[in-house]
Amino acid sequence: MKKLIYILVVVVLVGAVAYTLNNNKQEMTAAAAVAEITSEAIPVTLTGVQSAKLDKSFTAQGNFKPVQNLTLVSEISGQIQRVLKRKGDKVRAGELLLQVEDNTMNANLVTAQANYQKAQKDLERMKNLIAGDAVTKRQLEEAQINVNATRAQLVFARQNQSNTRVTSPINGEINEMYIEVGSYLNANAGTKMYDIVNVDRLKLNVKVSEAEVLLINRGQKVKVTANAGGAQEYDGTVTAIGAAADASLKFDVEIEVKNTANNNLRAGMYGTAFFPVNAQRDALLLPREAIVGSIQDPSVWVVNNNKANLRKVKVGTVTQDQVEILDGIQSNEKIVQSGQLNLREGIQVTALK
């Protein structure tokens, strides 16, 4: 009898434990479901566009390019004897860069001079003989033709002899060199010798909108900064304005910039031009941190019925902490200002106070 009682007690205890575990499991499942539902509501800070008066002055970015950039190629054939300027050296127009072997050219020049002098003497003799009918007019004409031909040969020989001294055609800096002492130059192939870049003055090529291009005039003075150069400003002058827009409805504007004495600006750097305009206009502004992605391809998270949706926008003037919105947002719409990191299309959000 006692054994039966023990068995009944054990059965009751096992049943109680099983019942408790089952209840706990159901409560945990329900709690997890509630937690999952709650976690889908991402906390965010909301903002909206604000109407304000905005200075019509604007900025535009682009790349610096040299005003002069050339590749120097050989005009004669011959072996290089001396190299006087190398990569990184600054040069002035007319300064000697290298010397080519000139023995052959000197010999050709001497021969050309002798042939020209002989042709001149032959012509003078023909002129004296023509008076006594000792020569024909045709012989006189041939003598004159020979003088002209030998004169041309002499000019050509002098040019070749001069070309053995290769000089820089512009002021600038040697950006690359392709030759060494002993290299052979081939005039027919046009052997490359140097790349020379003049960075005393540079061009900053920027693109502006159709509204902005109407505010720019050729010859206008602007301030230019290099993105990598800190706050230092450079004087720029608008030298060209595109006559037609590109596929993105942007217009090319070329600005010539005078470099510093030590040439701080370098070709290829990014630069920003500031175009001052003495006028204001109405604008819709949004905090800069609300923009998702780059200014070149901007989007924002728009909240409607507590759901977030990503939307492309068109922006205008950009300041340090605000962006002008040209299209894509209505004035009464709510925009996520912070908390975008965990957002995805259509997700529930809750606004932080």
SULMORA-V927576 format. One record per pair of residues at least 24 apart in sequence whose ideal C-beta (glycine too) atoms are under 7 Angstrom apart, sorted by the first residue. I is the first residue (numbers start at 1). J is the second residue. D is the distance in Angstrom with one decimal. If there is no record, write none. Layout:
I_J_D, I_J_D
This chain:
40_347_6.5, 40_348_5.0, 41_348_4.5, 41_349_6.4, 41_350_4.5, 42_339_6.4, 42_342_5.1, 42_343_6.1, 42_347_6.0, 42_349_5.0, 43_339_6.1, 43_350_5.4, 43_352_5.2, 44_336_4.8, 44_338_6.7, 44_339_3.6, 44_349_4.9, 44_351_6.5, 44_352_6.7, 45_337_4.7, 45_338_4.4, 45_339_6.0, 45_352_5.3, 46_303_6.3, 46_334_4.8, 46_335_6.7, 46_336_6.3, 46_337_6.4, 46_351_5.0, 47_287_5.7, 47_290_6.0, 47_335_5.4, 47_337_4.0, 48_333_6.5, 48_334_6.0, 48_335_5.9, 49_284_4.3, 49_285_6.5, 49_286_5.2, 49_325_5.5, 49_329_5.6, 49_331_5.7, 50_285_5.3, 51_282_6.5, 51_284_6.2, 52_283_6.0, 52_285_5.2, 53_280_4.7, 53_282_6.6, 54_280_6.5, 54_281_5.8, 54_283_3.8, 54_317_6.2, 54_324_6.3, 55_280_5.8, 56_215_6.6, 56_277_3.9, 56_279_4.6, 56_280_6.4, 56_281_5.5, 57_274_6.9, 57_275_6.2, 57_276_4.9, 57_277_4.7, 58_212_5.5, 58_275_5.5, 58_317_5.3, 59_272_5.4, 59_273_6.6, 59_274_5.3, 60_206_3.8, 60_207_6.6, 60_208_5.2, 60_253_6.9, 60_273_5.4, 61_206_6.2, 61_270_6.3, 61_271_6.9, 61_272_5.1, 62_204_5.3, 62_205_4.7, 62_206_3.7, 62_271_6.3, 63_205_6.3, 63_268_6.3, 63_270_6.2, 64_202_4.6, 64_204_5.5, 64_265_5.8, 64_266_7.0, 64_267_5.6, 64_268_6.7, 64_269_4.9, 64_271_5.3, 65_202_6.4, 65_203_4.8, 65_205_6.4, 65_267_5.7, 66_197_4.7, 66_198_5.6, 66_199_5.5, 66_202_5.9, 66_267_4.8, 67_198_6.0, 67_201_4.5, 67_202_6.3, 67_203_5.8, 67_256_6.8, 68_170_5.2, 68_172_6.4, 68_198_3.8, 69_197_5.0, 70_170_6.8, 70_196_5.7, 71_192_5.8, 71_195_5.3, 72_193_4.9, 72_194_4.5, 72_196_6.2, 73_190_4.2, 73_191_6.3, 73_192_5.5, 73_193_6.5, 74_185_3.8, 74_186_6.7, 74_187_5.7, 74_190_6.4, 74_191_4.4, 74_193_6.1, 75_163_4.8, 75_187_5.9, 76_100_6.4, 76_160_5.5, 76_163_4.5, 76_164_6.5, 76_185_6.6, 76_187_5.0, 77_185_5.8, 77_186_5.5, 77_187_4.6, 78_164_6.7, 78_185_5.7, 79_182_6.5, 79_184_5.3, 80_179_5.8, 80_181_5.7, 80_182_6.4, 80_183_4.9, 80_185_6.7, 81_181_7.0, 82_181_6.7, 83_179_6.9, 83_180_6.6, 83_181_5.5, 85_174_5.9, 86_174_6.7, 86_177_6.0, 87_174_5.3, 87_176_6.2, 87_177_4.9, 88_174_6.4, 89_174_5.2, 90_173_5.1, 91_168_4.3, 91_172_6.3, 91_174_6.5, 91_196_6.8, 92_168_6.8, 92_171_5.4, 93_168_5.9, 93_169_6.3, 93_170_5.4, 93_171_5.3, 94_167_5.3, 94_168_6.8, 95_167_6.1, 95_168_5.1, 96_165_5.9, 96_167_5.5, 97_166_4.9, 97_167_6.2, 97_168_5.8, 97_194_6.5, 98_166_4.9, 99_164_6.6, 99_165_6.1, 100_164_4.2, 100_166_6.8, 100_185_6.3, 102_161_6.4, 102_164_3.9, 105_160_5.0, 105_161_4.3, 105_164_5.4, 106_161_6.2, 108_157_4.8, 108_160_6.6, 109_157_4.3, 109_158_6.2, 109_161_4.8, 112_153_4.8, 112_154_4.3, 112_157_3.8, 113_154_6.0, 115_150_4.5, 115_153_6.6, 116_150_4.2, 116_151_5.7, 116_154_4.6, 119_146_4.6, 119_147_4.5, 119_150_4.4, 120_147_5.9, 122_146_6.8, 123_147_5.1, 166_193_6.6, 168_196_6.2, 170_196_6.2, 170_198_5.4, 171_198_5.7, 171_200_6.3, 172_196_4.6, 172_197_5.3, 172_198_3.8, 173_197_5.7, 173_199_6.4, 197_267_6.2, 199_259_5.7, 199_263_5.2, 199_265_6.6, 199_266_6.7, 199_267_6.1, 200_259_5.6, 201_256_5.9, 201_257_6.8, 201_258_5.8, 201_259_6.5, 202_257_5.0, 202_259_6.2, 202_265_5.7, 202_267_6.5, 203_254_5.5, 203_255_6.8, 203_256_5.9, 204_236_6.5, 204_255_4.4, 204_257_5.6, 204_271_4.8, 204_273_5.9, 205_252_6.4, 205_254_5.6, 206_253_5.2, 206_255_6.9, 206_273_5.6, 207_250_3.9, 207_251_6.7, 207_252_6.1, 208_250_6.6, 208_251_5.5, 208_253_5.6, 209_250_6.5, 210_245_6.6, 210_249_5.9, 213_241_6.6, 213_251_4.3, 215_275_6.7, 215_277_5.3, 216_241_6.0, 216_253_6.2, 216_275_6.3, 222_255_6.1, 222_273_5.0, 222_274_6.1, 222_275_5.6, 223_274_4.7, 224_255_6.5, 224_257_5.2, 224_271_5.6, 224_272_7.0, 224_273_5.1, 225_271_6.6, 225_272_5.3, 226_265_5.8, 226_269_5.2, 226_271_5.2, 227_270_4.2, 227_271_6.5, 227_272_6.4, 228_269_5.9, 229_264_6.2, 234_258_6.7, 234_265_6.9, 236_273_6.1, 283_324_4.9, 284_324_6.8, 284_325_4.7, 284_331_6.7, 285_322_4.6, 285_323_6.9, 285_324_6.0, 286_322_6.8, 286_323_5.3, 286_325_5.2, 286_335_6.5, 287_321_6.6, 287_322_6.3, 287_337_5.5, 288_321_5.2, 288_322_5.9, 288_323_5.4, 289_337_6.0, 289_338_6.3, 290_335_5.2, 290_336_6.6, 290_337_4.8, 291_323_5.8, 292_340_5.8, 300_329_6.7, 300_335_5.2, 301_335_6.8, 301_336_3.8, 301_340_5.7, 301_343_5.6, 302_333_5.6, 302_335_6.1, 303_334_4.5, 303_336_6.3, 303_349_5.9, 306_348_5.7, 306_349_5.9, 306_350_7.0, 307_346_5.5, 307_347_6.9, 307_348_6.2, 308_336_6.3, 308_343_5.0, 308_347_5.5, 308_349_5.1, 309_345_6.3, 309_346_6.7, 310_345_6.1
